[in-house]
Amino acid sequence: MSEEGLVKVCVELPNHWAINSETFWASPLGVDLYRLENVPFFAYGLSYLDIVRATRGADGILQIQEVVEPSGHRTYRVRFEITERERQEDLLMLLRPFGASLERADSRIVAVDLPPTSDHLGVFDQLDELEAAGYLIFETCQPRVDGSFDDAPDEEESRPPTSADGAGE
């Protein structure tokens, strides 16, 4: 995917349960500032339209250093326990009345973007019910480690996210 005028920025995620890094499309704003133009699938403490500071590492890749101006958006992540795509879509439709927009990573993982005007508690409650019914697991994407966009180190290898990992957002 190549988006005209956008650049890729990256965060390293060495402690994450799924991947080691994540890249985002971003609009350059000048002086090392960039606006994120997609919803994070794995990083914590980042959301759609956040303005971040990113600098080039020794490898030439733009690395996000900090959030300079939060957008007010919130991010939840869903991992389906069911595989039937049509049923997944029916369940995701339950989130739209609360103002949620959705972006799929793959056949099971979906990022949920919640603009500042959305009912994020309504989305949380709906996802909590769906998790209790066994359809999915979810997590909020608030920061886990001060000064990092990574998950906290965990002795449990390959631990999937759960709503208890960030339910207090």
Buried (B, 14 or more C-beta within 10 A) or exposed (E): EEEEEBBBBBBBBEBBBBEEBBBBBBBBEEEBBBBBBBBBBBBBBBBBBBBBBBEEEEEEBBBBBEBBEBBBBBBBBBBBBBEEEEEBEEBBEBBEEBBBBBBBBEEBBBBBBBBEEBBBEBBBEBBEEBBEEEBBBBBBBBBBEEEBBBBEEEEEEEEEBEBEBBBEE
